[in-house]
Amino acid sequence: MEAAIDRIMLTYDLLANRSAAASAEARAKVTEYVATLFKAGEKDTHRLTVCGLTYLRELDGSNDPVKAGYTGL
């Protein structure tokens, strides 16, 4: 589980420049989320990584095309 969290944070920090406080907050949230998935039976590190990255991107709005700046034009 820790390997997945480390990989998630490494990748997430590469996506955008964030402050140390924002990164620490994201790590705390994704740790709780990945722990929930792990307790539910998901043991595959790769799946945990993808789910964790998706979770963080949904939290920060980068999966939302409107927030990302897409206007449809």
All heavy atoms as TSV, in Angstrom:
chain	resi	resn	atom	element	x	y	z
A	1	MET	N	N	0.820	-1.184	0.000
A	1	MET	CA	C	0.000	0.000	0.000
A	1	MET	C	C	0.874	1.262	0.000
A	1	MET	O	O	0.560	2.213	-0.709
A	1	MET	CB	C	-0.927	-0.023	1.220
A	1	MET	CG	C	-1.971	1.042	1.196
A	1	MET	SD	S	-3.161	0.906	2.522
A	1	MET	CE	C	-2.373	1.889	3.756
A	2	GLU	N	N	1.946	1.269	0.766
A	2	GLU	CA	C	2.829	2.435	0.815
A	2	GLU	C	C	3.502	2.694	-0.528
A	2	GLU	O	O	3.692	3.848	-0.914
A	2	GLU	CB	C	3.889	2.270	1.907
A	2	GLU	CG	C	3.361	2.496	3.301
A	2	GLU	CD	C	2.785	3.886	3.502
A	2	GLU	OE1	O	3.385	4.882	3.031
A	2	GLU	OE2	O	1.722	3.988	4.121
A	3	ALA	N	N	3.829	1.612	-1.250
A	3	ALA	CA	C	4.444	1.783	-2.570
A	3	ALA	C	C	3.478	2.477	-3.520
A	3	ALA	O	O	3.882	3.347	-4.300
A	3	ALA	CB	C	4.863	0.432	-3.133
A	4	ALA	N	N	2.211	2.114	-3.445
A	4	ALA	CA	C	1.198	2.747	-4.297
A	4	ALA	C	C	1.044	4.224	-3.937
A	4	ALA	O	O	0.978	5.077	-4.823
A	4	ALA	CB	C	-0.139	2.019	-4.165
A	5	ILE	N	N	1.019	4.541	-2.656
A	5	ILE	CA	C	0.863	5.933	-2.228
A	5	ILE	C	C	2.071	6.769	-2.657
A	5	ILE	O	O	1.914	7.888	-3.141
A	5	ILE	CB	C	0.631	6.004	-0.703
A	5	ILE	CG1	C	-0.720	5.377	-0.359
A	5	ILE	CG2	C	0.703	7.449	-0.205
A	5	ILE	CD1	C	-0.962	5.153	1.107
A	6	ASP	N	N	3.267	6.202	-2.522
A	6	ASP	CA	C	4.466	6.924	-2.958
A	6	ASP	C	C	4.430	7.190	-4.457
A	6	ASP	O	O	4.763	8.289	-4.919
A	6	ASP	CB	C	5.724	6.140	-2.598
A	6	ASP	CG	C	5.996	6.120	-1.105
A	6	ASP	OD1	O	5.458	6.996	-0.386
A	6	ASP	OD2	O	6.731	5.223	-0.651
A	7	ARG	N	N	4.017	6.195	-5.236
A	7	ARG	CA	C	3.931	6.359	-6.689
A	7	ARG	C	C	2.853	7.376	-7.064
A	7	ARG	O	O	3.039	8.182	-7.968
A	7	ARG	CB	C	3.645	5.021	-7.364
A	7	ARG	CG	C	3.801	5.119	-8.864
A	7	ARG	CD	C	3.566	3.836	-9.593
A	7	ARG	NE	N	4.130	2.686	-8.921
A	7	ARG	CZ	C	3.858	1.440	-9.274
A	7	ARG	NH1	N	3.032	1.198	-10.257
A	7	ARG	NH2	N	4.388	0.433	-8.629
A	8	ILE	N	N	1.730	7.345	-6.357
A	8	ILE	CA	C	0.652	8.308	-6.606
A	8	ILE	C	C	1.163	9.725	-6.391
A	8	ILE	O	O	0.965	10.607	-7.232
A	8	ILE	CB	C	-0.559	8.035	-5.680
A	8	ILE	CG1	C	-1.254	6.738	-6.069
A	8	ILE	CG2	C	-1.533	9.200	-5.707
A	8	ILE	CD1	C	-2.213	6.211	-5.010
A	9	MET	N	N	1.810	9.951	-5.268
A	9	MET	CA	C	2.261	11.305	-4.941
A	9	MET	C	C	3.374	11.772	-5.875
A	9	MET	O	O	3.409	12.941	-6.256
A	9	MET	CB	C	2.704	11.379	-3.483
A	9	MET	CG	C	1.553	11.246	-2.505
A	9	MET	SD	S	0.127	12.304	-2.858
A	9	MET	CE	C	0.865	13.924	-2.781
A	10	LEU	N	N	4.262	10.879	-6.266
A	10	LEU	CA	C	5.320	11.246	-7.204
A	10	LEU	C	C	4.708	11.701	-8.522
A	10	LEU	O	O	5.063	12.752	-9.064
A	10	LEU	CB	C	6.269	10.068	-7.429
A	10	LEU	CG	C	7.371	10.285	-8.454
A	10	LEU	CD1	C	8.348	11.340	-7.944
A	10	LEU	CD2	C	8.090	8.992	-8.740
A	11	THR	N	N	3.768	10.936	-9.032
A	11	THR	CA	C	3.115	11.271	-10.298
A	11	THR	C	C	2.266	12.522	-10.168
A	11	THR	O	O	2.303	13.405	-11.028
A	11	THR	CB	C	2.239	10.088	-10.769
A	11	THR	OG1	O	3.043	8.908	-10.825
A	11	THR	CG2	C	1.638	10.367	-12.128
A	12	TYR	N	N	1.516	12.625	-9.100
A	12	TYR	CA	C	0.634	13.778	-8.894
A	12	TYR	C	C	1.432	15.067	-8.778
A	12	TYR	O	O	1.032	16.103	-9.311
A	12	TYR	CB	C	-0.215	13.546	-7.641
A	12	TYR	CG	C	-1.295	14.567	-7.408
A	12	TYR	CD1	C	-2.379	14.674	-8.263
A	12	TYR	CD2	C	-1.249	15.413	-6.315
A	12	TYR	CE1	C	-3.377	15.606	-8.050
A	12	TYR	CE2	C	-2.248	16.341	-6.075
A	12	TYR	CZ	C	-3.312	16.432	-6.956
A	12	TYR	OH	O	-4.300	17.353	-6.739
A	13	ASP	N	N	2.565	15.021	-8.111
A	13	ASP	CA	C	3.407	16.208	-7.971
A	13	ASP	C	C	4.039	16.608	-9.304
A	13	ASP	O	O	4.344	17.781	-9.517
A	13	ASP	CB	C	4.485	15.996	-6.912
A	13	ASP	CG	C	3.916	16.008	-5.498
A	13	ASP	OD1	O	2.810	16.562	-5.302
A	13	ASP	OD2	O	4.562	15.440	-4.598
A	14	LEU	N	N	4.213	15.647	-10.209
A	14	LEU	CA	C	4.745	15.974	-11.532
A	14	LEU	C	C	3.706	16.647	-12.421
A	14	LEU	O	O	4.056	17.368	-13.353
A	14	LEU	CB	C	5.254	14.699	-12.227
A	14	LEU	CG	C	6.528	14.081	-11.669
A	14	LEU	CD1	C	6.809	12.756	-12.360
A	14	LEU	CD2	C	7.701	15.021	-11.821
A	15	LEU	N	N	2.422	16.404	-12.148
A	15	LEU	CA	C	1.363	16.958	-12.991
A	15	LEU	C	C	1.247	18.470	-12.859
A	15	LEU	O	O	0.889	19.146	-13.819
A	15	LEU	CB	C	0.016	16.309	-12.655
A	15	LEU	CG	C	-0.123	14.836	-13.013
A	15	LEU	CD1	C	-1.444	14.282	-12.481
A	15	LEU	CD2	C	-0.053	14.657	-14.526
A	16	ALA	N	N	1.488	18.992	-11.691
A	16	ALA	CA	C	1.379	20.437	-11.483
A	16	ALA	C	C	2.257	20.844	-10.304
A	16	ALA	O	O	2.545	20.040	-9.422
A	16	ALA	CB	C	-0.062	20.830	-11.206
A	17	ASN	N	N	2.637	22.086	-10.311
A	17	ASN	CA	C	3.474	22.620	-9.237
A	17	ASN	C	C	2.576	22.998	-8.057
A	17	ASN	O	O	1.774	23.913	-8.159
A	17	ASN	CB	C	4.259	23.839	-9.743
A	17	ASN	CG	C	5.319	24.260	-8.779
A	17	ASN	OD1	O	5.629	23.547	-7.838
A	17	ASN	ND2	N	5.883	25.431	-9.014
A	18	ARG	N	N	2.709	22.284	-6.959
A	18	ARG	CA	C	1.892	22.527	-5.774
A	18	ARG	C	C	2.785	22.874	-4.590
A	18	ARG	O	O	3.935	22.474	-4.530
A	18	ARG	CB	C	1.066	21.285	-5.452
A	18	ARG	CG	C	0.008	21.023	-6.485
A	18	ARG	CD	C	-0.695	19.703	-6.219
A	18	ARG	NE	N	-1.707	19.445	-7.211
A	18	ARG	CZ	C	-1.471	19.041	-8.440
A	18	ARG	NH1	N	-0.252	18.860	-8.847
A	18	ARG	NH2	N	-2.466	18.823	-9.278
A	19	SER	N	N	2.208	23.577	-3.650
A	19	SER	CA	C	2.960	23.914	-2.438
A	19	SER	C	C	3.129	22.663	-1.586
A	19	SER	O	O	2.431	21.663	-1.767
A	19	SER	CB	C	2.215	24.990	-1.639
A	19	SER	OG	O	1.013	24.459	-1.117
A	20	ALA	N	N	4.043	22.728	-0.656
A	20	ALA	CA	C	4.283	21.592	0.241
A	20	ALA	C	C	3.051	21.294	1.079
A	20	ALA	O	O	2.728	20.126	1.332
A	20	ALA	CB	C	5.481	21.871	1.134
A	21	ALA	N	N	2.334	22.334	1.491
A	21	ALA	CA	C	1.120	22.140	2.291
A	21	ALA	C	C	0.031	21.452	1.475
A	21	ALA	O	O	-0.649	20.547	1.971
A	21	ALA	CB	C	0.618	23.479	2.813
A	22	ALA	N	N	-0.132	21.859	0.214
A	22	ALA	CA	C	-1.139	21.238	-0.647
A	22	ALA	C	C	-0.783	19.784	-0.927
A	22	ALA	O	O	-1.653	18.916	-0.967
A	22	ALA	CB	C	-1.274	22.018	-1.952
A	23	SER	N	N	0.497	19.520	-1.100
A	23	SER	CA	C	0.944	18.151	-1.338
A	23	SER	C	C	0.725	17.278	-0.108
A	23	SER	O	O	0.303	16.125	-0.221
A	23	SER	CB	C	2.422	18.155	-1.737
A	23	SER	OG	O	2.842	16.868	-2.084
A	24	ALA	N	N	0.984	17.820	1.071
A	24	ALA	CA	C	0.775	17.067	2.312
A	24	ALA	C	C	-0.706	16.782	2.526
A	24	ALA	O	O	-1.082	15.678	2.953
A	24	ALA	CB	C	1.340	17.837	3.498
A	25	GLU	N	N	-1.547	17.747	2.211
A	25	GLU	CA	C	-2.995	17.554	2.339
A	25	GLU	C	C	-3.491	16.491	1.365
A	25	GLU	O	O	-4.285	15.624	1.730
A	25	GLU	CB	C	-3.721	18.871	2.082
A	25	GLU	CG	C	-5.222	18.775	2.215
A	25	GLU	CD	C	-5.916	20.090	1.920
A	25	GLU	OE1	O	-5.249	21.131	1.852
A	25	GLU	OE2	O	-7.146	20.051	1.755
A	26	ALA	N	N	-2.987	16.531	0.140
A	26	ALA	CA	C	-3.364	15.535	-0.858
A	26	ALA	C	C	-2.902	14.145	-0.426
A	26	ALA	O	O	-3.628	13.162	-0.595
A	26	ALA	CB	C	-2.763	15.900	-2.217
A	27	ARG	N	N	-1.701	14.061	0.142
A	27	ARG	CA	C	-1.186	12.769	0.595
A	27	ARG	C	C	-2.065	12.201	1.706
A	27	ARG	O	O	-2.347	10.997	1.721
A	27	ARG	CB	C	0.254	12.898	1.066
A	27	ARG	CG	C	0.869	11.562	1.428
A	27	ARG	CD	C	2.325	11.709	1.841
A	27	ARG	NE	N	2.954	10.422	1.940
A	27	ARG	CZ	C	3.542	9.772	0.953
A	27	ARG	NH1	N	3.601	10.321	-0.243
A	27	ARG	NH2	N	4.085	8.598	1.133
A	28	ALA	N	N	-2.492	13.030	2.622
A	28	ALA	CA	C	-3.351	12.554	3.708
A	28	ALA	C	C	-4.680	12.031	3.164
A	28	ALA	O	O	-5.162	10.970	3.585
A	28	ALA	CB	C	-3.596	13.676	4.710
A	29	LYS	N	N	-5.262	12.754	2.217
A	29	LYS	CA	C	-6.540	12.330	1.640
A	29	LYS	C	C	-6.405	11.040	0.857
A	29	LYS	O	O	-7.237	10.135	0.976
A	29	LYS	CB	C	-7.102	13.430	0.746
A	29	LYS	CG	C	-7.618	14.621	1.508
A	29	LYS	CD	C	-8.153	15.686	0.576
A	29	LYS	CE	C	-8.660	16.878	1.360
A	29	LYS	NZ	N	-9.179	17.941	0.477
A	30	VAL	N	N	-5.358	10.947	0.032
A	30	VAL	CA	C	-5.208	9.746	-0.797
A	30	VAL	C	C	-4.811	8.542	0.056
A	30	VAL	O	O	-5.183	7.414	-0.260
A	30	VAL	CB	C	-4.231	9.985	-1.963
A	30	VAL	CG1	C	-2.777	9.864	-1.549
A	30	VAL	CG2	C	-4.533	9.027	-3.099
A	31	THR	N	N	-4.102	8.768	1.151
A	31	THR	CA	C	-3.757	7.662	2.046
A	31	THR	C	C	-5.012	7.053	2.644
A	31	THR	O	O	-5.160	5.824	2.690
A	31	THR	CB	C	-2.800	8.144	3.160
A	31	THR	OG1	O	-1.595	8.626	2.548
A	31	THR	CG2	C	-2.460	7.027	4.120
A	32	GLU	N	N	-5.915	7.895	3.069
A	32	GLU	CA	C	-7.185	7.406	3.622
A	32	GLU	C	C	-7.993	6.660	2.558
A	32	GLU	O	O	-8.553	5.596	2.822
A	32	GLU	CB	C	-7.982	8.591	4.156
A	32	GLU	CG	C	-9.281	8.206	4.824
A	32	GLU	CD	C	-10.021	9.415	5.364
A	32	GLU	OE1	O	-9.372	10.358	5.829
A	32	GLU	OE2	O	-11.262	9.386	5.309
A	33	TYR	N	N	-8.030	7.213	1.349
A	33	TYR	CA	C	-8.783	6.590	0.259
A	33	TYR	C	C	-8.193	5.231	-0.126
A	33	TYR	O	O	-8.921	4.242	-0.258
A	33	TYR	CB	C	-8.803	7.531	-0.944
A	33	TYR	CG	C	-9.549	6.988	-2.130
A	33	TYR	CD1	C	-10.932	6.900	-2.118
A	33	TYR	CD2	C	-8.878	6.562	-3.270
A	33	TYR	CE1	C	-11.632	6.402	-3.202
A	33	TYR	CE2	C	-9.559	6.069	-4.357
A	33	TYR	CZ	C	-10.934	5.990	-4.320
A	33	TYR	OH	O	-11.622	5.491	-5.400
A	34	VAL	N	N	-6.880	5.173	-0.282
A	34	VAL	CA	C	-6.223	3.918	-0.663
A	34	VAL	C	C	-6.359	2.885	0.454
A	34	VAL	O	O	-6.551	1.688	0.183
A	34	VAL	CB	C	-4.746	4.161	-1.047
A	34	VAL	CG1	C	-3.976	2.867	-1.197
A	34	VAL	CG2	C	-4.670	4.966	-2.337
A	35	ALA	N	N	-6.309	3.314	1.696
A	35	ALA	CA	C	-6.503	2.386	2.819
A	35	ALA	C	C	-7.896	1.771	2.771
A	35	ALA	O	O	-8.065	0.574	3.035
A	35	ALA	CB	C	-6.285	3.107	4.145
A	36	THR	N	N	-8.890	2.575	2.400
A	36	THR	CA	C	-10.250	2.060	2.263
A	36	THR	C	C	-10.323	1.005	1.165
A	36	THR	O	O	-10.931	-0.057	1.351
A	36	THR	CB	C	-11.235	3.211	1.948
A	36	THR	OG1	O	-11.164	4.169	2.993
A	36	THR	CG2	C	-12.655	2.699	1.817
A	37	LEU	N	N	-9.694	1.285	0.025
A	37	LEU	CA	C	-9.678	0.315	-1.070
A	37	LEU	C	C	-8.943	-0.962	-0.661
A	37	LEU	O	O	-9.377	-2.073	-0.983
A	37	LEU	CB	C	-9.013	0.916	-2.308
A	37	LEU	CG	C	-9.726	2.071	-2.983
A	37	LEU	CD1	C	-8.875	2.613	-4.130
A	37	LEU	CD2	C	-11.085	1.649	-3.494
A	38	PHE	N	N	-7.839	-0.788	0.047
A	38	PHE	CA	C	-7.033	-1.928	0.486
A	38	PHE	C	C	-7.826	-2.813	1.451
A	38	PHE	O	O	-7.822	-4.033	1.331
A	38	PHE	CB	C	-5.742	-1.423	1.138
A	38	PHE	CG	C	-4.714	-2.484	1.372
A	38	PHE	CD1	C	-3.901	-2.915	0.337
A	38	PHE	CD2	C	-4.558	-3.051	2.625
A	38	PHE	CE1	C	-2.946	-3.888	0.549
A	38	PHE	CE2	C	-3.600	-4.024	2.852
A	38	PHE	CZ	C	-2.795	-4.456	1.806
A	39	LYS	N	N	-8.521	-2.182	2.386
A	39	LYS	CA	C	-9.342	-2.945	3.340
A	39	LYS	C	C	-10.499	-3.643	2.646
A	39	LYS	O	O	-10.971	-4.676	3.113
A	39	LYS	CB	C	-9.873	-2.025	4.433
A	39	LYS	CG	C	-8.823	-1.556	5.401
A	39	LYS	CD	C	-9.392	-0.570	6.397
A	39	LYS	CE	C	-8.294	0.046	7.227
A	39	LYS	NZ	N	-8.803	1.134	8.092
A	40	ALA	N	N	-10.967	-3.059	1.536
A	40	ALA	CA	C	-12.067	-3.664	0.785
A	40	ALA	C	C	-11.599	-4.840	-0.066
A	40	ALA	O	O	-12.422	-5.530	-0.660
A	40	ALA	CB	C	-12.733	-2.619	-0.102
A	41	GLY	N	N	-10.285	-5.058	-0.127
A	41	GLY	CA	C	-9.782	-6.238	-0.815
A	41	GLY	C	C	-8.915	-5.985	-2.026
A	41	GLY	O	O	-8.398	-6.923	-2.626
A	42	GLU	N	N	-8.729	-4.730	-2.416
A	42	GLU	CA	C	-7.890	-4.428	-3.571
A	42	GLU	C	C	-6.425	-4.464	-3.144
A	42	GLU	O	O	-5.994	-3.662	-2.336
A	42	GLU	CB	C	-8.234	-3.058	-4.151
A	42	GLU	CG	C	-7.458	-2.724	-5.418
A	42	GLU	CD	C	-7.669	-3.738	-6.515
A	42	GLU	OE1	O	-8.803	-3.852	-7.016
A	42	GLU	OE2	O	-6.687	-4.426	-6.857
A	43	LYS	N	N	-5.669	-5.409	-3.704
A	43	LYS	CA	C	-4.263	-5.581	-3.323
A	43	LYS	C	C	-3.300	-5.245	-4.456
A	43	LYS	O	O	-2.094	-5.164	-4.237
A	43	LYS	CB	C	-4.003	-7.025	-2.879
A	43	LYS	CG	C	-4.938	-7.521	-1.784
A	43	LYS	CD	C	-4.766	-6.785	-0.493
A	43	LYS	CE	C	-5.633	-7.415	0.576
A	43	LYS	NZ	N	-6.051	-6.537	1.608
A	44	ASP	N	N	-3.797	-5.052	-5.673
A	44	ASP	CA	C	-2.951	-4.775	-6.823
A	44	ASP	C	C	-2.412	-3.342	-6.751
A	44	ASP	O	O	-3.174	-2.372	-6.752
A	44	ASP	CB	C	-3.747	-4.980	-8.113
A	44	ASP	CG	C	-2.915	-4.792	-9.365
A	44	ASP	OD1	O	-1.673	-4.777	-9.276
A	44	ASP	OD2	O	-3.521	-4.649	-10.455
A	45	THR	N	N	-1.102	-3.209	-6.694
A	45	THR	CA	C	-0.461	-1.908	-6.558
A	45	THR	C	C	-0.795	-0.988	-7.727
A	45	THR	O	O	-1.012	0.204	-7.537
A	45	THR	CB	C	1.069	-2.072	-6.442
A	45	THR	OG1	O	1.352	-2.955	-5.367
A	45	THR	CG2	C	1.751	-0.746	-6.196
A	46	HIS	N	N	-0.837	-1.555	-8.929
A	46	HIS	CA	C	-1.117	-0.738	-10.108
A	46	HIS	C	C	-2.539	-0.188	-10.082
A	46	HIS	O	O	-2.762	0.985	-10.388
A	46	HIS	CB	C	-0.873	-1.533	-11.389
A	46	HIS	CG	C	0.539	-2.001	-11.524
A	46	HIS	ND1	N	1.601	-1.140	-11.702
A	46	HIS	CD2	C	1.072	-3.241	-11.488
A	46	HIS	CE1	C	2.726	-1.835	-11.772
A	46	HIS	NE2	N	2.430	-3.109	-11.632
A	47	ARG	N	N	-3.496	-1.003	-9.704
A	47	ARG	CA	C	-4.886	-0.542	-9.615
A	47	ARG	C	C	-5.041	0.500	-8.508
A	47	ARG	O	O	-5.750	1.486	-8.675
A	47	ARG	CB	C	-5.842	-1.702	-9.377
A	47	ARG	CG	C	-6.131	-2.495	-10.637
A	47	ARG	CD	C	-7.215	-3.529	-10.404
A	47	ARG	NE	N	-8.466	-2.940	-9.983
A	47	ARG	CZ	C	-9.455	-2.609	-10.799
A	47	ARG	NH1	N	-9.330	-2.781	-12.087
A	47	ARG	NH2	N	-10.581	-2.104	-10.322
A	48	LEU	N	N	-4.380	0.278	-7.390
A	48	LEU	CA	C	-4.438	1.257	-6.306
A	48	LEU	C	C	-3.862	2.598	-6.755
A	48	LEU	O	O	-4.399	3.658	-6.430
A	48	LEU	CB	C	-3.682	0.743	-5.075
A	48	LEU	CG	C	-4.327	-0.408	-4.320
A	48	LEU	CD1	C	-3.360	-0.964	-3.271
A	48	LEU	CD2	C	-5.630	0.015	-3.679
A	49	THR	N	N	-2.789	2.552	-7.528
A	49	THR	CA	C	-2.165	3.771	-8.033
A	49	THR	C	C	-3.106	4.522	-8.963
A	49	THR	O	O	-3.307	5.732	-8.819
A	49	THR	CB	C	-0.849	3.440	-8.764
A	49	THR	OG1	O	0.031	2.770	-7.851
A	49	THR	CG2	C	-0.175	4.695	-9.296
A	50	VAL	N	N	-3.694	3.819	-9.911
A	50	VAL	CA	C	-4.605	4.461	-10.858
A	50	VAL	C	C	-5.821	5.030	-10.135
A	50	VAL	O	O	-6.240	6.171	-10.391
A	50	VAL	CB	C	-5.028	3.471	-11.965
A	50	VAL	CG1	C	-6.148	4.035	-12.815
A	50	VAL	CG2	C	-3.842	3.110	-12.829
A	51	CYS	N	N	-6.386	4.273	-9.217
A	51	CYS	CA	C	-7.548	4.748	-8.461
A	51	CYS	C	C	-7.193	5.968	-7.622
A	51	CYS	O	O	-7.972	6.925	-7.540
A	51	CYS	CB	C	-8.100	3.636	-7.575
A	51	CYS	SG	S	-8.881	2.302	-8.490
A	52	GLY	N	N	-6.028	5.963	-7.008
A	52	GLY	CA	C	-5.592	7.091	-6.189
A	52	GLY	C	C	-5.372	8.349	-7.018
A	52	GLY	O	O	-5.777	9.443	-6.618
A	53	LEU	N	N	-4.756	8.204	-8.178
A	53	LEU	CA	C	-4.553	9.363	-9.054
A	53	LEU	C	C	-5.878	9.911	-9.552
A	53	LEU	O	O	-6.078	11.131	-9.599
A	53	LEU	CB	C	-3.663	8.979	-10.237
A	53	LEU	CG	C	-2.184	8.901	-9.937
A	53	LEU	CD1	C	-1.437	8.277	-11.108
A	53	LEU	CD2	C	-1.633	10.275	-9.617
A	54	THR	N	N	-6.787	9.033	-9.910
A	54	THR	CA	C	-8.110	9.464	-10.357
A	54	THR	C	C	-8.823	10.209	-9.244
A	54	THR	O	O	-9.438	11.259	-9.472
A	54	THR	CB	C	-8.940	8.252	-10.818
A	54	THR	OG1	O	-8.237	7.580	-11.862
A	54	THR	CG2	C	-10.305	8.671	-11.312
A	55	TYR	N	N	-8.724	9.691	-8.040
A	55	TYR	CA	C	-9.352	10.329	-6.877
A	55	TYR	C	C	-8.812	11.746	-6.667
A	55	TYR	O	O	-9.581	12.700	-6.498
A	55	TYR	CB	C	-9.114	9.465	-5.643
A	55	TYR	CG	C	-9.573	10.075	-4.349
A	55	TYR	CD1	C	-10.923	10.170	-4.040
A	55	TYR	CD2	C	-8.656	10.554	-3.424
A	55	TYR	CE1	C	-11.345	10.742	-2.843
A	55	TYR	CE2	C	-9.066	11.120	-2.231
A	55	TYR	CZ	C	-10.414	11.206	-1.946
A	55	TYR	OH	O	-10.832	11.766	-0.772
A	56	LEU	N	N	-7.496	11.904	-6.708
A	56	LEU	CA	C	-6.903	13.225	-6.495
A	56	LEU	C	C	-7.264	14.195	-7.619
A	56	LEU	O	O	-7.529	15.371	-7.372
A	56	LEU	CB	C	-5.385	13.119	-6.373
A	56	LEU	CG	C	-4.867	12.523	-5.071
A	56	LEU	CD1	C	-3.352	12.416	-5.113
A	56	LEU	CD2	C	-5.311	13.351	-3.876
A	57	ARG	N	N	-7.299	13.710	-8.839
A	57	ARG	CA	C	-7.649	14.588	-9.957
A	57	ARG	C	C	-9.113	15.010	-9.890
A	57	ARG	O	O	-9.462	16.106	-10.292
A	57	ARG	CB	C	-7.333	13.910	-11.282
A	57	ARG	CG	C	-5.794	13.749	-11.416
A	57	ARG	CD	C	-5.357	13.404	-12.775
A	57	ARG	NE	N	-5.620	14.542	-13.638
A	57	ARG	CZ	C	-5.831	14.417	-14.936
A	57	ARG	NH1	N	-5.827	13.237	-15.498
A	57	ARG	NH2	N	-6.061	15.482	-15.679
A	58	GLU	N	N	-9.968	14.136	-9.364
A	58	GLU	CA	C	-11.367	14.523	-9.177
A	58	GLU	C	C	-11.489	15.570	-8.064
A	58	GLU	O	O	-12.285	16.494	-8.170
A	58	GLU	CB	C	-12.229	13.309	-8.857
A	58	GLU	CG	C	-12.490	12.431	-10.059
A	58	GLU	CD	C	-13.254	11.163	-9.714
A	58	GLU	OE1	O	-13.583	10.942	-8.533
A	58	GLU	OE2	O	-13.504	10.390	-10.644
A	59	LEU	N	N	-10.698	15.423	-7.016
A	59	LEU	CA	C	-10.724	16.392	-5.921
A	59	LEU	C	C	-10.277	17.781	-6.368
A	59	LEU	O	O	-10.861	18.780	-5.970
A	59	LEU	CB	C	-9.831	15.931	-4.766
A	59	LEU	CG	C	-10.359	14.831	-3.866
A	59	LEU	CD1	C	-9.325	14.509	-2.799
A	59	LEU	CD2	C	-11.673	15.219	-3.225
A	60	ASP	N	N	-9.227	17.839	-7.175
A	60	ASP	CA	C	-8.720	19.159	-7.585
A	60	ASP	C	C	-9.418	19.718	-8.820
A	60	ASP	O	O	-9.149	20.832	-9.222
A	60	ASP	CB	C	-7.205	19.147	-7.750
A	60	ASP	CG	C	-6.714	18.408	-8.984
A	60	ASP	OD1	O	-7.519	18.042	-9.849
A	60	ASP	OD2	O	-5.489	18.204	-9.084
A	61	GLY	N	N	-10.315	18.937	-9.407
A	61	GLY	CA	C	-11.094	19.423	-10.539
A	61	GLY	C	C	-10.428	19.296	-11.888
A	61	GLY	O	O	-10.974	19.754	-12.891
A	62	SER	N	N	-9.272	18.672	-11.976
A	62	SER	CA	C	-8.596	18.570	-13.266
A	62	SER	C	C	-9.242	17.547	-14.200
A	62	SER	O	O	-8.927	17.518	-15.378
A	62	SER	CB	C	-7.110	18.256	-13.074
A	62	SER	OG	O	-6.936	17.045	-12.384
A	63	ASN	N	N	-10.164	16.727	-13.688
A	63	ASN	CA	C	-10.922	15.820	-14.558
A	63	ASN	C	C	-12.153	16.510	-15.139
A	63	ASN	O	O	-12.776	15.996	-16.045
A	63	ASN	CB	C	-11.376	14.575	-13.789
A	63	ASN	CG	C	-10.304	13.521	-13.736
A	63	ASN	OD1	O	-9.253	13.661	-14.330
A	63	ASN	ND2	N	-10.579	12.450	-13.029
A	64	ASP	N	N	-12.513	17.664	-14.609
A	64	ASP	CA	C	-13.682	18.399	-15.067
A	64	ASP	C	C	-13.280	19.278	-16.252
A	64	ASP	O	O	-12.466	20.180	-16.102
A	64	ASP	CB	C	-14.225	19.267	-13.930
A	64	ASP	CG	C	-15.516	19.969	-14.285
A	64	ASP	OD1	O	-15.995	19.806	-15.417
A	64	ASP	OD2	O	-16.035	20.696	-13.422
A	65	PRO	N	N	-13.840	19.029	-17.432
A	65	PRO	CA	C	-13.428	19.810	-18.604
A	65	PRO	C	C	-13.708	21.302	-18.469
A	65	PRO	O	O	-12.957	22.127	-18.985
A	65	PRO	CB	C	-14.229	19.213	-19.752
A	65	PRO	CG	C	-15.101	18.165	-19.197
A	65	PRO	CD	C	-14.799	18.009	-17.745
A	66	VAL	N	N	-14.757	21.679	-17.785
A	66	VAL	CA	C	-15.068	23.101	-17.614
A	66	VAL	C	C	-14.014	23.771	-16.728
A	66	VAL	O	O	-13.500	24.840	-17.047
A	66	VAL	CB	C	-16.487	23.298	-17.028
A	66	VAL	CG1	C	-16.755	24.757	-16.736
A	66	VAL	CG2	C	-17.528	22.729	-17.982
A	67	LYS	N	N	-13.657	23.133	-15.618
A	67	LYS	CA	C	-12.635	23.689	-14.734
A	67	LYS	C	C	-11.261	23.694	-15.409
A	67	LYS	O	O	-10.420	24.524	-15.103
A	67	LYS	CB	C	-12.562	22.894	-13.428
A	67	LYS	CG	C	-13.735	23.142	-12.504
A	67	LYS	CD	C	-13.558	22.377	-11.208
A	67	LYS	CE	C	-14.737	22.591	-10.277
A	67	LYS	NZ	N	-14.600	21.810	-9.069
A	68	ALA	N	N	-11.048	22.747	-16.316
A	68	ALA	CA	C	-9.774	22.672	-17.016
A	68	ALA	C	C	-9.679	23.704	-18.146
A	68	ALA	O	O	-8.649	23.844	-18.773
A	68	ALA	CB	C	-9.553	21.272	-17.568
A	69	GLY	N	N	-10.792	24.394	-18.428
A	69	GLY	CA	C	-10.756	25.448	-19.430
A	69	GLY	C	C	-11.361	25.092	-20.760
A	69	GLY	O	O	-11.353	25.895	-21.687
A	70	TYR	N	N	-11.908	23.903	-20.904
A	70	TYR	CA	C	-12.510	23.503	-22.175
A	70	TYR	C	C	-13.869	24.191	-22.306
A	70	TYR	O	O	-14.731	24.067	-21.449
A	70	TYR	CB	C	-12.686	21.987	-22.240
A	70	TYR	CG	C	-13.328	21.519	-23.530
A	70	TYR	CD1	C	-12.625	21.575	-24.717
A	70	TYR	CD2	C	-14.629	21.033	-23.529
A	70	TYR	CE1	C	-13.198	21.143	-25.894
A	70	TYR	CE2	C	-15.209	20.605	-24.707
A	70	TYR	CZ	C	-14.492	20.676	-25.881
A	70	TYR	OH	O	-15.072	20.255	-27.052
A	71	THR	N	N	-14.050	24.915	-23.393
A	71	THR	CA	C	-15.304	25.645	-23.593
A	71	THR	C	C	-16.218	24.969	-24.606
A	71	THR	O	O	-17.362	25.353	-24.757
A	71	THR	CB	C	-15.023	27.079	-24.080
A	71	THR	OG1	O	-14.361	27.010	-25.337
A	71	THR	CG2	C	-14.206	27.838	-23.067
A	72	GLY	N	N	-15.695	23.999	-25.344
A	72	GLY	CA	C	-16.500	23.318	-26.349
A	72	GLY	C	C	-16.474	24.027	-27.689
A	72	GLY	O	O	-17.138	23.625	-28.636
A	73	LEU	N	N	-15.719	25.094	-27.799
A	73	LEU	CA	C	-15.631	25.838	-29.056
A	73	LEU	C	C	-14.395	25.485	-29.817
A	73	LEU	O	O	-13.396	25.169	-29.391
A	73	LEU	CB	C	-15.642	27.349	-28.785
A	73	LEU	CG	C	-16.896	27.851	-28.066
A	73	LEU	CD1	C	-16.724	29.336	-27.766
A	73	LEU	CD2	C	-18.125	27.636	-28.905
